Amino acid sequence: MRSGQVSGDGPMTARCRGILEAEFGCAGALLTPSCTHALEMAALLLDLGPGDEAIVPSFTFVSTANAFLQAGAKPVFADGDPLTLNLSPESVAGRITPRTRCVVPVHYAGVGCDMDGLREVAGARGIPLVEDNAHGALGRYRGRPLGSLGDLAALSFHETKNLSCGEGGALLVNRPDLLRRAEILREKGTDRAAFHRGEVDRYTWVDRGSSWLLSDILAAVLLAQLRARERIQAARRALWHRYRGALSPWAAREGVALPFVPPDREPSWHMFHLLFPTGEGRDRALAALRARGVGAVFHYLPLHLSPVGRRLGGRPGDCPVAESAAARILRLPFFTDMTAAEQEEVIAAVLELRGGG
Ligand SMILES: Cc1ncc(COP(=O)(O)O)c(C=O)c1O
């Protein structure tokens, strides 16, 4: 703050950008005020508009779809894989039309999607992939970082994420041919970034765009988080494994599924959830945990059944995996600074639950 350089793209942003570009191997990492903004930038960068379709999972946060609706395109909801709950290539294949302009995989809970399968169905038709990597930063798919696998990827640094600066995000531009325009869209439609590099002698209005920069004050907070990333990830990894170790026999006995991680994937250790055999079982478990002061929660209401989703034509039965998961899922408290005693308390409460409630 003393330096006086607190607007966007200052020295703190440059350092964050350096770390992110090295970590993800992308052509450019552009900090944004949120993951939602990064997704909105992606929609504009891919020129989505009226008449275009973006295939998104139904089981996700609203921004995955809203960013494309905002651009005038139609979100088309696809279903998930029953084990990972991630966008299923088969479901995507069935939703592709001549109007499909992008596919948006979400690495749910930080476990990578079947990116090769998605690349096969979308890439074969030249349809770009935009990873909504709000959950998956620092996770891996077949040895490669989540966020480095699509044409574009969006990160979130919201308070609820592994790495946080309160509110924040980034657009990872993996295709070098898109970088220059991405910089322009983010700088209010001007070539100011090129001007700052000395590539043009003045900057001017050259395209559409908005102000999608993150203040350097928040970038300073983010820089500290990025520097602590190994400690943060190690703590979360230990919490995740402690839950799994302690709950596995109970889960097997009660017919409850713990998070499924395919062997070729390394999660980002973003969250830990339980999938109960029935919706009634989940609801009773949720009430029992809350009665003991355990802050268990559930999400997401399938987007195709939300009021907007229904206006877009969504009907019950369109995405059976998403509908079933939404009714049966329960997320356990999971945060970087959780103490062993806090986790023991949650585990003790879960061990008293019955799968059927
Ligand atoms: C899958 C997913 N996408 C996008 C977002 C939006 O992130 P932000 O709050 O940084 O805009 C979230 C936030 O929780 C999310 O879970």
The ligand as an ORCA input file, in Angstrom:
! r2SCAN-3c Opt
* xyz 0 1
  C     -17.704    -24.842     -9.632
  C     -17.668    -23.375     -9.344
  N     -17.558    -22.507    -10.368
  C     -17.521    -21.184    -10.154
  C     -17.589    -20.653     -8.889
  C     -17.572    -19.160     -8.724
  O     -16.420    -18.731     -8.084
  P     -16.268    -17.196     -7.645
  O     -16.983    -17.050     -6.347
  O     -14.777    -16.998     -7.502
  O     -16.841    -16.357     -8.716
  C     -17.707    -21.514     -7.789
  C     -17.805    -20.949     -6.429
  O     -18.027    -21.590     -5.455
  C     -17.751    -22.904     -8.021
  O     -17.879    -23.777     -7.001
*
